[in-house]
Amino acid sequence: MKPSKKLSGIQDYYFARKRQEIARLESEGARFLTLAIGNPDLDPPEEVIESLKTHLKDPGAHKYQMYSGLPSFKQAIADFYSRHFGVHVDSATQILPLMGSKSGIMWLSLAYLDPGDKALIPEPGYMAYASVTKLAGGLPDYFDLLPEKKWQPDLDDLKNKAKQAKIMWLNYTNMPTGTVADRDFLKKIVDLAIENDIIIAFDNPYSLISDQKTSILEFSDHAPVVEFQSMSKNFNMAGWRMGWVAGNKEIVANIAKVQNNAETGMFYPMQKAGETALKISDRWFEYINDIYNRRKKKVRELASLFGGTVPEKSGGMFVWVKLPEGVSGEKLSDELFYKHHIFIAPGTIFGKKLDGYVRISLTVPEEIYEEAIQRIKTEQ
Ligand SMILES: Cc1ncc(COP(=O)(O)O)c(C=O)c1O
């Protein structure tokens, strides 16, 4: 039986393929240092784990749950917005919990794209935006993020493209570049959404892995804007698959319509433990950001071995390394992969034009960077 035509342009996820290759090489004796994937190695806050255990025994904990999330969990999300971003979001109508923010990328695309409808996708950008657009029957239309504009797009270019598209994906704190968006830029983007009747899908999973907190909801009010946030990175809960979409009521309701036909509520103890996480003190964010900042110093040292330069300041869980003129990120990452068994991500997986960059993740202990440095130095 032939799979659908929609599937023909889709590949298995790059990291899924690479992980298989690593497993094969490790079964033959290699030992890999994986510095490519944003899978937090640190544990969630202890009280979150305790809260999960406690709520496992609550009455009704193992039953199907409300499709659109527990009111108390949604209220905790609304309080999180008000505490960290100074934004008021109505918990009943403007918030929808998701099984990981990645699933919401799919639900939004299914809710709004008809065959042939365009979604605007940043380059460099998260791979899922394009593949999910195609799976939903839509057409990806790319726009460049420009290094000279701090990895923000050219607004005039975007205005022209927005006239013919239904969704625009934007992601700040940006993955892979680590850039935080200018507040002025966010205001202009919201105006652009209103003028051109296009949905801004603002993907913000690294919202507190940064020294600057930004939410587009601060500027959007009733505009056609939704924001995706995640518990994967801010709270090291990636395997729990928890996130949410918040913002424009009508868009949130249409995403819920798709979601409740595909999924049936989120496990009760997870939502209760999620509430505990969302209420955690700011000391938690200081603690994890401090660890990432120390690791960044090691990555800088590692990158200097192949002439790479890294931004002075960046957020998120990765370091975006600019390579010297003429050096290919694909060739470099292949060489590190096969010769040194060090896995870093080539820039081209985030956009075809980005062969002059590689992305190194911050999700391993400092001694692993140290080992990578030693491996390269000894074989140089
Ligand atoms: C830019 C971006 N968006 C979304 C996601 C998905 O996060 P989640 O774990 O909430 O599905 C990731 C995960 O790596 C990401 O980097």
The ligand as an ORCA input file, in Angstrom:
! r2SCAN-3c Opt
* xyz 0 1
  C      12.352     25.830     18.433
  C      11.678     24.654     19.047
  N      10.345     24.589     19.042
  C       9.686     23.576     19.607
  C      10.363     22.536     20.199
  C       9.565     21.396     20.784
  O       9.574     21.377     22.156
  P       8.661     20.365     22.976
  O       9.577     19.476     23.734
  O       7.797     21.206     23.873
  O       7.810     19.604     22.005
  C      11.755     22.528     20.211
  C      12.477     21.394     20.783
  O      13.622     21.165     20.653
  C      12.433     23.625     19.626
  O      13.773     23.701     19.608
*
